[in-house]
């Protein structure tokens, strides 16, 4: 009878591991900005942060900077390092965003989400971590920060590279 107990435990463990891979949703966390304000034509470092679980395939990340009226003024789609099919635990990575020289002053919401490039761009639901909110017009886009664009901003850490 002992072997039946092991079979049941193995079956439970297998189902748990299967559940982690199929339909798993990573938790998106607020991004970290190298500075809260940036001049048009200059750049800022964004650190993207996730509490990740392995997903059933690799997804791409979309990043949109949205003006107050909801327009997308800047986009940075990318493949996260390592691939989402294998990532696990706390994932943080940095990317540089260079603002267009004609970008108007103002506050811009940093929205991100995931999509499947092989499935017509279908968006992947995520779990919003503390300090993250899903978008009003797009519930599969998550507000992870705000960047202030100010033409009077003097220098930036990006200038020092």
Secondary structure, 3 states (H helix, E strand, C coil): CHHHHHHHHHHHHHHHHHHHHCCCCCEEEEEEECCCEECCCCEEEEEEEEEECCCCCCCEEEEEEECCCCCEEEECCECCCCCCCCCCEEEEEEEEEECCCCCCCEEEEEEEEEEECCCCCEEECCEECCCCEECCCCCCCEEEEEEEECCCCCCCHHHHC
